[in-house]
Amino acid sequence: MTRPRIAITMGDPAGVGPEVIVKALAHAAVYAQCRPLVIGDRRRLERAGALTRSPLTVRAVSAPHEAAFEPGRIDCIDLGLVPEDLPFGVLSPLAGEAAYRYVVRAVELAQAGAIDAICTAPLNKEALNAAGHRYPGHTELLAELTGTPEVSLMLLAPNLRVIHVTTHVGLVDAVARIDAGLVERTIARGRELLRRAGIDEPRIVVCGINPHAGEGGLFGRGEEETKIAPAIAACRALGWRVEGPLPADTLFFRALRGDFDLVVAMYHDQGHGPVKAVAFDLGVNVTAGLPVLRTSVDHGTAFDIAGTGRADERSLLEALRQAALLSPR
C-alpha cells in the first residue's frame, strides 16, 4: 500500500511547533508509515534543529512532487515568512500570520489532490487574532477554507476514540444547542471517518447528558428522551451499530475495554476529561467532516518552554500515526 502524503503545518513559529516537528521527523518509523512534508519556514526548522541538536538537514521544495521523503532529511515547502530574529515564546502578530498562511497552503494542496492528509502543529489563537484572522482555532479556520458548514471534534487516544456533539461553548449553552439532528449528524461524521479508515461497521456508543443518562427522567428535564434517543433510533433504522444513551461514568470504562469503536460525547469536558486522563501526552485531535483528513497534536504552543529544546514530540508522532491510519484507503 502506498504511504499517504501528509502535510505538516508548522503552527505558530514562536511556539514549540518547529521543535516537535524536528524531533518527530528524526524517528525513522515515521517514514515507514507515511510521506511527511512540512509546510513552514526552512530557516525556522534549521534553528529548531540547532536547539535540539538534531542531525537532520532541511531541504526546501516548491511542491510535494519534488520531495524525497527520506529519513535523515526534512522536506519543507518554505514560505519564508519568518525573520531569523523572531524570538521564541513571545506572542507576535507576524507569527500568527505565518501560522495562518501555512494552513492556507496545506488546504490548497489537499484540494488539488497533491497531499492525502494534514497534520497541524499548534497555533496560538491570540496571535492568530492579532494578525486579523478571527477564528477560535484550527477547526473553524479549516472549515471556512474548505467551505464546510459543520464539523466535529474527535479525540483519539490508545484504545479510545471520542467525538463531540458540542465543544467550545459553556455547559448551559451546550445543552441548549444539542438536538436530535445535531446528534445524528455527529454520529454520521464519526462513522464515516472510521469507515474510510477501514472499520466496516463501527460500534458506536452515545453518552447521556445528565447523571445516569437521566435515570428514566429522575435527573434533568428529559433531554435524553427528546435530544438523543430520536437520533439513535434514526441511526439504528439505517442498520448502524449504535447504542445509548448510556451513563458517561461507566461507558468510558467499557470503551477502553474494547466494547466500542467510538464514543459520542455531548459536551467538551465529558469527552476531553477521559481522554486526557488516560493519554495526556498522546492525545490526538481530528476534525471529522472535512473533505480532507486533518489530525493535530493535542497541546498548545507552550510559549513557556518554546526555544529551549525541551518540547515533547510524542503527541505529534501519534498524530502522524493516526493520520496514516485514517487516511482514506
C-alpha positions as protocol buffer text, in pm:
chain_id: "A"
residue {
  index: 1
  type: MET
  ca { x: 0 y: 0 z: 0 }
}
residue {
  index: 2
  type: THR
  ca { x: 129 y: 347 z: -89 }
}
residue {
  index: 3
  type: ARG
  ca { x: 225 y: 554 z: 211 }
}
residue {
  index: 4
  type: PRO
  ca { x: -4 y: 860 z: 241 }
}
residue {
  index: 5
  type: ARG
  ca { x: 144 y: 1205 z: 179 }
}
residue {
  index: 6
  type: ILE
  ca { x: 92 y: 1408 z: 495 }
}
residue {
  index: 7
  type: ALA
  ca { x: 147 y: 1784 z: 508 }
}
residue {
  index: 8
  type: ILE
  ca { x: 264 y: 1901 z: 849 }
}
residue {
  index: 9
  type: THR
  ca { x: 184 y: 2268 z: 908 }
}
residue {
  index: 10
  type: MET
  ca { x: 447 y: 2430 z: 1130 }
}
residue {
  index: 11
  type: GLY
  ca { x: 199 y: 2612 z: 1353 }
}
residue {
  index: 12
  type: ASP
  ca { x: 298 y: 2930 z: 1534 }
}
residue {
  index: 13
  type: PRO
  ca { x: 672 y: 2968 z: 1464 }
}
residue {
  index: 14
  type: ALA
  ca { x: 723 y: 3130 z: 1806 }
}
residue {
  index: 15
  type: GLY
  ca { x: 589 y: 2819 z: 1978 }
}
residue {
  index: 16
  type: VAL
  ca { x: 709 y: 2461 z: 2011 }
}
residue {
  index: 17
  type: GLY
  ca { x: 586 y: 2354 z: 1667 }
}
residue {
  index: 18
  type: PRO
  ca { x: 923 y: 2375 z: 1490 }
}
residue {
  index: 19
  type: GLU
  ca { x: 1093 y: 2182 z: 1770 }
}
residue {
  index: 20
  type: VAL
  ca { x: 843 y: 1897 z: 1791 }
}
residue {
  index: 21
  type: ILE
  ca { x: 847 y: 1863 z: 1412 }
}
residue {
  index: 22
  type: VAL
  ca { x: 1225 y: 1832 z: 1402 }
}
residue {
  index: 23
  type: LYS
  ca { x: 1221 y: 1582 z: 1689 }
}
residue {
  index: 24
  type: ALA
  ca { x: 938 y: 1376 z: 1541 }
}
residue {
  index: 25
  type: LEU
  ca { x: 1094 y: 1351 z: 1196 }
}
residue {
  index: 26
  type: ALA
  ca { x: 1413 y: 1217 z: 1349 }
}
residue {
  index: 27
  type: HIS
  ca { x: 1218 y: 893 z: 1409 }
}
residue {
  index: 28
  type: ALA
  ca { x: 1271 y: 671 z: 1106 }
}
residue {
  index: 29
  type: ALA
  ca { x: 946 y: 488 z: 1186 }
}
residue {
  index: 30
  type: VAL
  ca { x: 752 y: 793 z: 1068 }
}
residue {
  index: 31
  type: TYR
  ca { x: 875 y: 735 z: 714 }
}
residue {
  index: 32
  type: ALA
  ca { x: 761 y: 375 z: 723 }
}
residue {
  index: 33
  type: GLN
  ca { x: 406 y: 499 z: 796 }
}
residue {
  index: 34
  type: CYS
  ca { x: 377 y: 800 z: 568 }
}
residue {
  index: 35
  type: ARG
  ca { x: 549 y: 1055 z: 345 }
}
residue {
  index: 36
  type: PRO
  ca { x: 579 y: 1370 z: 560 }
}
residue {
  index: 37
  type: LEU
  ca { x: 617 y: 1718 z: 412 }
}
residue {
  index: 38
  type: VAL
  ca { x: 646 y: 2028 z: 630 }
}
residue {
  index: 39
  type: ILE
  ca { x: 476 y: 2350 z: 526 }
}
residue {
  index: 40
  type: GLY
  ca { x: 651 y: 2629 z: 707 }
}
residue {
  index: 41
  type: ASP
  ca { x: 987 y: 2803 z: 710 }
}
residue {
  index: 42
  type: ARG
  ca { x: 1315 y: 2629 z: 635 }
}
residue {
  index: 43
  type: ARG
  ca { x: 1527 y: 2864 z: 845 }
}
residue {
  index: 44
  type: ARG
  ca { x: 1300 y: 2821 z: 1147 }
}
residue {
  index: 45
  type: LEU
  ca { x: 1327 y: 2444 z: 1122 }
}
residue {
  index: 46
  type: GLU
  ca { x: 1706 y: 2473 z: 1098 }
}
residue {
  index: 47
  type: ARG
  ca { x: 1708 y: 2692 z: 1409 }
}
residue {
  index: 48
  type: ALA
  ca { x: 1492 y: 2438 z: 1590 }
}
residue {
  index: 49
  type: GLY
  ca { x: 1731 y: 2167 z: 1474 }
}
residue {
  index: 50
  type: ALA
  ca { x: 2022 y: 2355 z: 1627 }
}
residue {
  index: 51
  type: LEU
  ca { x: 1832 y: 2398 z: 1955 }
}
residue {
  index: 52
  type: THR
  ca { x: 1758 y: 2026 z: 1973 }
}
residue {
  index: 53
  type: ARG
  ca { x: 2098 y: 1920 z: 1836 }
}
residue {
  index: 54
  type: SER
  ca { x: 1924 y: 1736 z: 1556 }
}
residue {
  index: 55
  type: PRO
  ca { x: 2134 y: 1559 z: 1291 }
}
residue {
  index: 56
  type: LEU
  ca { x: 1866 y: 1622 z: 1026 }
}
residue {
  index: 57
  type: THR
  ca { x: 1908 y: 1852 z: 729 }
}
residue {
  index: 58
  type: VAL
  ca { x: 1628 y: 2064 z: 586 }
}
residue {
  index: 59
  type: ARG
  ca { x: 1565 y: 2089 z: 212 }
}
residue {
  index: 60
  type: ALA
  ca { x: 1334 y: 2348 z: 60 }
}
residue {
  index: 61
  type: VAL
  ca { x: 1097 y: 2225 z: -211 }
}
residue {
  index: 62
  type: SER
  ca { x: 828 y: 2410 z: -402 }
}
residue {
  index: 63
  type: ALA
  ca { x: 579 y: 2124 z: -440 }
}
residue {
  index: 64
  type: PRO
  ca { x: 518 y: 1774 z: -300 }
}
residue {
  index: 65
  type: HIS
  ca { x: 642 y: 1600 z: -614 }
}
residue {
  index: 66
  type: GLU
  ca { x: 990 y: 1745 z: -551 }
}
residue {
  index: 67
  type: ALA
  ca { x: 1017 y: 1589 z: -204 }
}
residue {
  index: 68
  type: ALA
  ca { x: 1232 y: 1280 z: -147 }
}
residue {
  index: 69
  type: PHE
  ca { x: 1052 y: 1164 z: 173 }
}
residue {
  index: 70
  type: GLU
  ca { x: 1367 y: 1001 z: 308 }
}
residue {
  index: 71
  type: PRO
  ca { x: 1480 y: 960 z: 670 }
}
residue {
  index: 72
  type: GLY
  ca { x: 1754 y: 1199 z: 770 }
}
residue {
  index: 73
  type: ARG
  ca { x: 1620 y: 1494 z: 573 }
}
residue {
  index: 74
  type: ILE
  ca { x: 1318 y: 1716 z: 622 }
}
residue {
  index: 75
  type: ASP
  ca { x: 1138 y: 1825 z: 305 }
}
residue {
  index: 76
  type: CYS
  ca { x: 986 y: 2170 z: 356 }
}
residue {
  index: 77
  type: ILE
  ca { x: 768 y: 2390 z: 139 }
}
residue {
  index: 78
  type: ASP
  ca { x: 938 y: 2709 z: 252 }
}
residue {
  index: 79
  type: LEU
  ca { x: 706 y: 3010 z: 262 }
}
residue {
  index: 80
  type: GLY
  ca { x: 985 y: 3229 z: 401 }
}
residue {
  index: 81
  type: LEU
  ca { x: 757 y: 3430 z: 629 }
}
residue {
  index: 82
  type: VAL
  ca { x: 961 y: 3439 z: 950 }
}
residue {
  index: 83
  type: PRO
  ca { x: 1263 y: 3665 z: 1016 }
}
residue {
  index: 84
  type: GLU
  ca { x: 1560 y: 3492 z: 1172 }
}
residue {
  index: 85
  type: ASP
  ca { x: 1546 y: 3709 z: 1483 }
}
residue {
  index: 86
  type: LEU
  ca { x: 1182 y: 3628 z: 1567 }
}
residue {
  index: 87
  type: PRO
  ca { x: 1200 y: 3532 z: 1936 }
}
residue {
  index: 88
  type: PHE
  ca { x: 1058 y: 3208 z: 2067 }
}
residue {
  index: 89
  type: GLY
  ca { x: 793 y: 3224 z: 2337 }
}
residue {
  index: 90
  type: VAL
  ca { x: 671 y: 3576 z: 2255 }
}
residue {
  index: 91
  type: LEU
  ca { x: 326 y: 3645 z: 2112 }
}
residue {
  index: 92
  type: SER
  ca { x: 355 y: 3803 z: 1769 }
}
residue {
  index: 93
  type: PRO
  ca { x: 102 y: 3903 z: 1500 }
}
residue {
  index: 94
  type: LEU
  ca { x: 370 y: 3818 z: 1244 }
}
residue {
  index: 95
  type: ALA
  ca { x: 388 y: 3463 z: 1378 }
}
residue {
  index: 96
  type: GLY
  ca { x: 8 y: 3445 z: 1378 }
}
residue {
  index: 97
  type: GLU
  ca { x: 1 y: 3547 z: 1012 }
}
residue {
  index: 98
  type: ALA
  ca { x: 263 y: 3286 z: 925 }
}
residue {
  index: 99
  type: ALA
  ca { x: 66 y: 3012 z: 1102 }
}
residue {
  index: 100
  type: TYR
  ca { x: -243 y: 3114 z: 904 }
}
residue {
  index: 101
  type: ARG
  ca { x: -55 y: 3105 z: 572 }
}
residue {
  index: 102
  type: TYR
  ca { x: 82 y: 2756 z: 642 }
}
residue {
  index: 103
  type: VAL
  ca { x: -272 y: 2623 z: 683 }
}
residue {
  index: 104
  type: VAL
  ca { x: -394 y: 2800 z: 369 }
}
residue {
  index: 105
  type: ARG
  ca { x: -120 y: 2639 z: 162 }
}
residue {
  index: 106
  type: ALA
  ca { x: -193 y: 2295 z: 309 }
}
residue {
  index: 107
  type: VAL
  ca { x: -561 y: 2326 z: 217 }
}
residue {
  index: 108
  type: GLU
  ca { x: -470 y: 2435 z: -135 }
}
residue {
  index: 109
  type: LEU
  ca { x: -251 y: 2127 z: -178 }
}
residue {
  index: 110
  type: ALA
  ca { x: -520 y: 1900 z: -35 }
}
residue {
  index: 111
  type: GLN
  ca { x: -786 y: 2041 z: -265 }
}
residue {
  index: 112
  type: ALA
  ca { x: -552 y: 1987 z: -560 }
}
residue {
  index: 113
  type: GLY
  ca { x: -502 y: 1623 z: -461 }
}
residue {
  index: 114
  type: ALA
  ca { x: -130 y: 1676 z: -400 }
}
residue {
  index: 115
  type: ILE
  ca { x: -146 y: 1552 z: -38 }
}
residue {
  index: 116
  type: ASP
  ca { x: -362 y: 1295 z: 140 }
}
residue {
  index: 117
  type: ALA
  ca { x: -391 y: 1446 z: 489 }
}
residue {
  index: 118
  type: ILE
  ca { x: -298 y: 1747 z: 701 }
}
residue {
  index: 119
  type: CYS
  ca { x: -130 y: 1723 z: 1042 }
}
residue {
  index: 120
  type: THR
  ca { x: -118 y: 2052 z: 1231 }
}
residue {
  index: 121
  type: ALA
  ca { x: 133 y: 2171 z: 1487 }
}
residue {
  index: 122
  type: PRO
  ca { x: -22 y: 2415 z: 1738 }
}
residue {
  index: 123
  type: LEU
  ca { x: -106 y: 2773 z: 1658 }
}
residue {
  index: 124
  type: ASN
  ca { x: -169 y: 3049 z: 1911 }
}
residue {
  index: 125
  type: LYS
  ca { x: -527 y: 3178 z: 1899 }
}
residue {
  index: 126
  type: GLU
  ca { x: -433 y: 3521 z: 2037 }
}
residue {
  index: 127
  type: ALA
  ca { x: -155 y: 3562 z: 1778 }
}
residue {
  index: 128
  type: LEU
  ca { x: -391 y: 3444 z: 1502 }
}
residue {
  index: 129
  type: ASN
  ca { x: -649 y: 3703 z: 1604 }
}
residue {
  index: 130
  type: ALA
  ca { x: -382 y: 3973 z: 1639 }
}
residue {
  index: 131
  type: ALA
  ca { x: -295 y: 3908 z: 1276 }
}
residue {
  index: 132
  type: GLY
  ca { x: -656 y: 3983 z: 1181 }
}
residue {
  index: 133
  type: HIS
  ca { x: -782 y: 3625 z: 1145 }
}
residue {
  index: 134
  type: ARG
  ca { x: -1079 y: 3591 z: 1378 }
}
residue {
  index: 135
  type: TYR
  ca { x: -1101 y: 3219 z: 1443 }
}
residue {
  index: 136
  type: PRO
  ca { x: -1115 y: 3028 z: 1772 }
}
residue {
  index: 137
  type: GLY
  ca { x: -862 y: 2781 z: 1630 }
}
residue {
  index: 138
  type: HIS
  ca { x: -768 y: 2539 z: 1354 }
}
residue {
  index: 139
  type: THR
  ca { x: -1107 y: 2369 z: 1337 }
}
residue {
  index: 140
  type: GLU
  ca { x: -1305 y: 2679 z: 1245 }
}
residue {
  index: 141
  type: LEU
  ca { x: -1032 y: 2802 z: 1010 }
}
residue {
  index: 142
  type: LEU
  ca { x: -1020 y: 2473 z: 821 }
}
residue {
  index: 143
  type: ALA
  ca { x: -1399 y: 2459 z: 799 }
}
residue {
  index: 144
  type: GLU
  ca { x: -1413 y: 2802 z: 637 }
}
residue {
  index: 145
  type: LEU
  ca { x: -1122 y: 2738 z: 399 }
}
residue {
  index: 146
  type: THR
  ca { x: -1285 y: 2418 z: 276 }
}
residue {
  index: 147
  type: GLY
  ca { x: -1640 y: 2554 z: 266 }
}
residue {
  index: 148
  type: THR
  ca { x: -1759 y: 2301 z: 524 }
}
residue {
  index: 149
  type: PRO
  ca { x: -2068 y: 2420 z: 714 }
}
residue {
  index: 150
  type: GLU
  ca { x: -2040 y: 2184 z: 1013 }
}
residue {
  index: 151
  type: VAL
  ca { x: -1759 y: 1972 z: 1156 }
}
residue {
  index: 152
  type: SER
  ca { x: -1699 y: 1771 z: 1473 }
}
residue {
  index: 153
  type: LEU
  ca { x: -1402 y: 1745 z: 1706 }
}
residue {
  index: 154
  type: MET
  ca { x: -1276 y: 1392 z: 1762 }
}
residue {
  index: 155
  type: LEU
  ca { x: -1007 y: 1298 z: 2014 }
}
residue {
  index: 156
  type: LEU
  ca { x: -802 y: 983 z: 1976 }
}
residue {
  index: 157
  type: ALA
  ca { x: -604 y: 804 z: 2244 }
}
residue {
  index: 158
  type: PRO
  ca { x: -472 y: 449 z: 2260 }
}
residue {
  index: 159
  type: ASN
  ca { x: -787 y: 229 z: 2276 }
}
residue {
  index: 160
  type: LEU
  ca { x: -1025 y: 527 z: 2289 }
}
residue {
  index: 161
  type: ARG
  ca { x: -1193 y: 745 z: 2024 }
}
residue {
  index: 162
  type: VAL
  ca { x: -1432 y: 1023 z: 2127 }
}
residue {
  index: 163
  type: ILE
  ca { x: -1632 y: 1256 z: 1901 }
}
residue {
  index: 164
  type: HIS
  ca { x: -1806 y: 1562 z: 2045 }
}
residue {
  index: 165
  type: VAL
  ca { x: -2155 y: 1694 z: 1972 }
}
residue {
  index: 166
  type: THR
  ca { x: -2056 y: 2036 z: 2114 }
}
residue {
  index: 167
  type: THR
  ca { x: -1716 y: 2171 z: 2211 }
}
residue {
  index: 168
  type: HIS
  ca { x: -1612 y: 2528 z: 2288 }
}
residue {
  index: 169
  type: VAL
  ca { x: -1931 y: 2664 z: 2442 }
}
residue {
  index: 170
  type: GLY
  ca { x: -2045 y: 2696 z: 2802 }
}
residue {
  index: 171
  type: LEU
  ca { x: -2225 y: 2399 z: 2955 }
}
residue {
  index: 172
  type: VAL
  ca { x: -2565 y: 2570 z: 2968 }
}
residue {
  index: 173
  type: ASP
  ca { x: -2528 y: 2677 z: 2605 }
}
residue {
  index: 174
  type: ALA
  ca { x: -2412 y: 2328 z: 2507 }
}
residue {
  index: 175
  type: VAL
  ca { x: -2725 y: 2165 z: 2649 }
}
residue {
  index: 176
  type: ALA
  ca { x: -2942 y: 2421 z: 2471 }
}
residue {
  index: 177
  type: ARG
  ca { x: -2759 y: 2365 z: 2142 }
}
residue {
  index: 178
  type: ILE
  ca { x: -2787 y: 1986 z: 2143 }
}
residue {
  index: 179
  type: ASP
  ca { x: -3077 y: 1849 z: 1941 }
}
residue {
  index: 180
  type: ALA
  ca { x: -3155 y: 1519 z: 1771 }
}
residue {
  index: 181
  type: GLY
  ca { x: -3042 y: 1643 z: 1430 }
}
residue {
  index: 182
  type: LEU
  ca { x: -2701 y: 1754 z: 1558 }
}
residue {
  index: 183
  type: VAL
  ca { x: -2651 y: 1428 z: 1747 }
}
residue {
  index: 184
  type: GLU
  ca { x: -2740 y: 1225 z: 1438 }
}
residue {
  index: 185
  type: ARG
  ca { x: -2504 y: 1428 z: 1214 }
}
residue {
  index: 186
  type: THR
  ca { x: -2222 y: 1390 z: 1467 }
}
residue {
  index: 187
  type: ILE
  ca { x: -2269 y: 1013 z: 1477 }
}
residue {
  index: 188
  type: ALA
  ca { x: -2268 y: 1006 z: 1096 }
}
residue {
  index: 189
  type: ARG
  ca { x: -1945 y: 1208 z: 1072 }
}
residue {
  index: 190
  type: GLY
  ca { x: -1765 y: 981 z: 1317 }
}
residue {
  index: 191
  type: ARG
  ca { x: -1895 y: 666 z: 1149 }
}
residue {
  index: 192
  type: GLU
  ca { x: -1790 y: 785 z: 803 }
}
residue {
  index: 193
  type: LEU
  ca { x: -1439 y: 872 z: 919 }
}
residue {
  index: 194
  type: LEU
  ca { x: -1389 y: 528 z: 1074 }
}
residue {
  index: 195
  type: ARG
  ca { x: -1533 y: 356 z: 768 }
}
residue {
  index: 196
  type: ARG
  ca { x: -1289 y: 544 z: 547 }
}
residue {
  index: 197
  type: ALA
  ca { x: -1014 y: 415 z: 773 }
}
residue {
  index: 198
  type: GLY
  ca { x: -1119 y: 54 z: 719 }
}
residue {
  index: 199
  type: ILE
  ca { x: -1365 y: -22 z: 1003 }
}
residue {
  index: 200
  type: ASP
  ca { x: -1659 y: -152 z: 800 }
}
residue {
  index: 201
  type: GLU
  ca { x: -1929 y: -117 z: 1066 }
}
residue {
  index: 202
  type: PRO
  ca { x: -1808 y: 82 z: 1369 }
}
residue {
  index: 203
  type: ARG
  ca { x: -1959 y: 6 z: 1711 }
}
residue {
  index: 204
  type: ILE
  ca { x: -2076 y: 342 z: 1841 }
}
residue {
  index: 205
  type: VAL
  ca { x: -2198 y: 433 z: 2190 }
}
residue {
  index: 206
  type: VAL
  ca { x: -2366 y: 763 z: 2280 }
}
residue {
  index: 207
  type: CYS
  ca { x: -2337 y: 938 z: 2617 }
}
residue {
  index: 208
  type: GLY
  ca { x: -2632 y: 1083 z: 2802 }
}
residue {
  index: 209
  type: ILE
  ca { x: -2629 y: 1445 z: 2915 }
}
residue {
  index: 210
  type: ASN
  ca { x: -2744 y: 1402 z: 3274 }
}
residue {
  index: 211
  type: PRO
  ca { x: -2611 y: 1180 z: 3556 }
}
residue {
  index: 212
  type: HIS
  ca { x: -2706 y: 816 z: 3494 }
}
residue {
  index: 213
  type: ALA
  ca { x: -2831 y: 926 z: 3148 }
}
residue {
  index: 214
  type: GLY
  ca { x: -3131 y: 1084 z: 3321 }
}
residue {
  index: 215
  type: GLU
  ca { x: -3225 y: 776 z: 3529 }
}
residue {
  index: 216
  type: GLY
  ca { x: -3555 y: 741 z: 3345 }
}
residue {
  index: 217
  type: GLY
  ca { x: -3647 y: 1108 z: 3394 }
}
residue {
  index: 218
  type: LEU
  ca { x: -3528 y: 1140 z: 3755 }
}
residue {
  index: 219
  type: PHE
  ca { x: -3246 y: 1380 z: 3658 }
}
residue {
  index: 220
  type: GLY
  ca { x: -3265 y: 1664 z: 3411 }
}
residue {
  index: 221
  type: ARG
  ca { x: -3560 y: 1773 z: 3201 }
}
residue {
  index: 222
  type: GLY
  ca { x: -3600 y: 1480 z: 2967 }
}
residue {
  index: 223
  type: GLU
  ca { x: -3302 y: 1569 z: 2748 }
}
residue {
  index: 224
  type: GLU
  ca { x: -3210 y: 1207 z: 2681 }
}
residue {
  index: 225
  type: GLU
  ca { x: -3559 y: 1127 z: 2551 }
}
residue {
  index: 226
  type: THR
  ca { x: -3601 y: 1440 z: 2339 }
}
residue {
  index: 227
  type: LYS
  ca { x: -3250 y: 1528 z: 2223 }
}
residue {
  index: 228
  type: ILE
  ca { x: -3060 y: 1198 z: 2199 }
}
residue {
  index: 229
  type: ALA
  ca { x: -3287 y: 893 z: 2173 }
}
residue {
  index: 230
  type: PRO
  ca { x: -3450 y: 1002 z: 1843 }
}
residue {
  index: 231
  type: ALA
  ca { x: -3108 y: 1035 z: 1680 }
}
residue {
  index: 232
  type: ILE
  ca { x: -3006 y: 688 z: 1795 }
}
residue {
  index: 233
  type: ALA
  ca { x: -3333 y: 542 z: 1666 }
}
residue {
  index: 234
  type: ALA
  ca { x: -3277 y: 708 z: 1327 }
}
residue {
  index: 235
  type: CYS
  ca { x: -2925 y: 564 z: 1303 }
}
residue {
  index: 236
  type: ARG
  ca { x: -3040 y: 216 z: 1401 }
}
residue {
  index: 237
  type: ALA
  ca { x: -3310 y: 234 z: 1135 }
}
residue {
  index: 238
  type: LEU
  ca { x: -3026 y: 266 z: 882 }
}
residue {
  index: 239
  type: GLY
  ca { x: -2869 y: -52 z: 1018 }
}
residue {
  index: 240
  type: TRP
  ca { x: -2589 y: 124 z: 1205 }
}
residue {
  index: 241
  type: ARG
  ca { x: -2449 y: -25 z: 1527 }
}
residue {
  index: 242
  type: VAL
  ca { x: -2533 y: 249 z: 1776 }
}
residue {
  index: 243
  type: GLU
  ca { x: -2612 y: 213 z: 2149 }
}
residue {
  index: 244
  type: GLY
  ca { x: -2731 y: 462 z: 2409 }
}
residue {
  index: 245
  type: PRO
  ca { x: -2786 y: 699 z: 2560 }
}
residue {
  index: 246
  type: LEU
  ca { x: -2578 y: 542 z: 2836 }
}
residue {
  index: 247
  type: PRO
  ca { x: -2427 y: 694 z: 3153 }
}
residue {
  index: 248
  type: ALA
  ca { x: -2093 y: 853 z: 3073 }
}
residue {
  index: 249
  type: ASP
  ca { x: -1941 y: 745 z: 3405 }
}
residue {
  index: 250
  type: THR
  ca { x: -1949 y: 378 z: 3303 }
}
residue {
  index: 251
  type: LEU
  ca { x: -1940 y: 367 z: 2924 }
}
residue {
  index: 252
  type: PHE
  ca { x: -1584 y: 503 z: 2901 }
}
residue {
  index: 253
  type: PHE
  ca { x: -1465 y: 202 z: 3100 }
}
residue {
  index: 254
  type: ARG
  ca { x: -1638 y: -24 z: 2851 }
}
residue {
  index: 255
  type: ALA
  ca { x: -1491 y: 168 z: 2558 }
}
residue {
  index: 256
  type: LEU
  ca { x: -1139 y: 131 z: 2698 }
}
residue {
  index: 257
  type: ARG
  ca { x: -1209 y: -240 z: 2744 }
}
residue {
  index: 258
  type: GLY
  ca { x: -1278 y: -265 z: 2372 }
}
residue {
  index: 259
  type: ASP
  ca { x: -1658 y: -286 z: 2362 }
}
residue {
  index: 260
  type: PHE
  ca { x: -1693 y: 15 z: 2130 }
}
residue {
  index: 261
  type: ASP
  ca { x: -1502 y: 177 z: 1843 }
}
residue {
  index: 262
  type: LEU
  ca { x: -1632 y: 529 z: 1907 }
}
residue {
  index: 263
  type: VAL
  ca { x: -1785 y: 724 z: 2195 }
}
residue {
  index: 264
  type: VAL
  ca { x: -2014 y: 1020 z: 2122 }
}
residue {
  index: 265
  type: ALA
  ca { x: -1976 y: 1281 z: 2397 }
}
residue {
  index: 266
  type: MET
  ca { x: -2230 y: 1557 z: 2443 }
}
residue {
  index: 267
  type: TYR
  ca { x: -2001 y: 1838 z: 2558 }
}
residue {
  index: 268
  type: HIS
  ca { x: -1635 y: 1935 z: 2587 }
}
residue {
  index: 269
  type: ASP
  ca { x: -1531 y: 1812 z: 2931 }
}
residue {
  index: 270
  type: GLN
  ca { x: -1741 y: 1494 z: 2910 }
}
residue {
  index: 271
  type: GLY
  ca { x: -1518 y: 1376 z: 2625 }
}
residue {
  index: 272
  type: HIS
  ca { x: -1191 y: 1556 z: 2692 }
}
residue {
  index: 273
  type: GLY
  ca { x: -1162 y: 1452 z: 3057 }
}
residue {
  index: 274
  type: PRO
  ca { x: -1138 y: 1076 z: 2998 }
}
residue {
  index: 275
  type: VAL
  ca { x: -903 y: 1114 z: 2702 }
}
residue {
  index: 276
  type: LYS
  ca { x: -663 y: 1339 z: 2892 }
}
residue {
  index: 277
  type: ALA
  ca { x: -680 y: 1113 z: 3196 }
}
residue {
  index: 278
  type: VAL
  ca { x: -564 y: 808 z: 3002 }
}
residue {
  index: 279
  type: ALA
  ca { x: -334 y: 971 z: 2745 }
}
residue {
  index: 280
  type: PHE
  ca { x: -243 y: 1327 z: 2834 }
}
residue {
  index: 281
  type: ASP
  ca { x: 77 y: 1322 z: 2625 }
}
residue {
  index: 282
  type: LEU
  ca { x: -55 y: 1101 z: 2345 }
}
residue {
  index: 283
  type: GLY
  ca { x: -392 y: 1254 z: 2265 }
}
residue {
  index: 284
  type: VAL
  ca { x: -464 y: 1344 z: 1903 }
}
residue {
  index: 285
  type: ASN
  ca { x: -722 y: 1587 z: 1768 }
}
residue {
  index: 286
  type: VAL
  ca { x: -910 y: 1500 z: 1446 }
}
residue {
  index: 287
  type: THR
  ca { x: -1156 y: 1722 z: 1262 }
}
residue {
  index: 288
  type: ALA
  ca { x: -1436 y: 1499 z: 1135 }
}
residue {
  index: 289
  type: GLY
  ca { x: -1648 y: 1616 z: 844 }
}
residue {
  index: 290
  type: LEU
  ca { x: -1383 y: 1800 z: 642 }
}
residue {
  index: 291
  type: PRO
  ca { x: -1321 y: 1695 z: 281 }
}
residue {
  index: 292
  type: VAL
  ca { x: -959 y: 1632 z: 381 }
}
residue {
  index: 293
  type: LEU
  ca { x: -836 y: 1434 z: 680 }
}
residue {
  index: 294
  type: ARG
  ca { x: -685 y: 1655 z: 950 }
}
residue {
  index: 295
  type: THR
  ca { x: -514 y: 1543 z: 1268 }
}
residue {
  index: 296
  type: SER
  ca { x: -336 y: 1756 z: 1524 }
}
residue {
  index: 297
  type: VAL
  ca { x: -133 y: 1744 z: 1840 }
}
residue {
  index: 298
  type: ASP
  ca { x: -347 y: 1782 z: 2150 }
}
residue {
  index: 299
  type: HIS
  ca { x: -135 y: 2055 z: 2313 }
}
residue {
  index: 300
  type: GLY
  ca { x: -75 y: 2424 z: 2267 }
}
residue {
  index: 301
  type: THR
  ca { x: 218 y: 2640 z: 2165 }
}
residue {
  index: 302
  type: ALA
  ca { x: 379 y: 2612 z: 2513 }
}
residue {
  index: 303
  type: PHE
  ca { x: 544 y: 2955 z: 2499 }
}
residue {
  index: 304
  type: ASP
  ca { x: 692 y: 2891 z: 2844 }
}
residue {
  index: 305
  type: ILE
  ca { x: 932 y: 2627 z: 2706 }
}
residue {
  index: 306
  type: ALA
  ca { x: 949 y: 2726 z: 2337 }
}
residue {
  index: 307
  type: GLY
  ca { x: 1305 y: 2769 z: 2220 }
}
residue {
  index: 308
  type: THR
  ca { x: 1454 y: 2556 z: 2498 }
}
residue {
  index: 309
  type: GLY
  ca { x: 1461 y: 2226 z: 2309 }
}
residue {
  index: 310
  type: ARG
  ca { x: 1258 y: 2057 z: 2585 }
}
residue {
  index: 311
  type: ALA
  ca { x: 930 y: 2013 z: 2394 }
}
residue {
  index: 312
  type: ASP
  ca { x: 796 y: 1657 z: 2376 }
}
residue {
  index: 313
  type: GLU
  ca { x: 728 y: 1518 z: 2027 }
}
residue {
  index: 314
  type: ARG
  ca { x: 515 y: 1218 z: 2129 }
}
residue {
  index: 315
  type: SER
  ca { x: 180 y: 1383 z: 2054 }
}
residue {
  index: 316
  type: LEU
  ca { x: 296 y: 1474 z: 1704 }
}
residue {
  index: 317
  type: LEU
  ca { x: 424 y: 1121 z: 1648 }
}
residue {
  index: 318
  type: GLU
  ca { x: 82 y: 988 z: 1744 }
}
residue {
  index: 319
  type: ALA
  ca { x: -92 y: 1249 z: 1526 }
}
residue {
  index: 320
  type: LEU
  ca { x: 115 y: 1138 z: 1228 }
}
residue {
  index: 321
  type: ARG
  ca { x: 46 y: 772 z: 1304 }
}
residue {
  index: 322
  type: GLN
  ca { x: -326 y: 833 z: 1326 }
}
residue {
  index: 323
  type: ALA
  ca { x: -322 y: 1041 z: 1006 }
}
residue {
  index: 324
  type: ALA
  ca { x: -158 y: 747 z: 829 }
}
residue {
  index: 325
  type: LEU
  ca { x: -410 y: 501 z: 975 }
}
residue {
  index: 326
  type: LEU
  ca { x: -713 y: 717 z: 899 }
}
residue {
  index: 327
  type: SER
  ca { x: -613 y: 829 z: 551 }
}
residue {
  index: 328
  type: PRO
  ca { x: -874 y: 706 z: 300 }
}
residue {
  index: 329
  type: ARG
  ca { x: -795 y: 357 z: 179 }
}
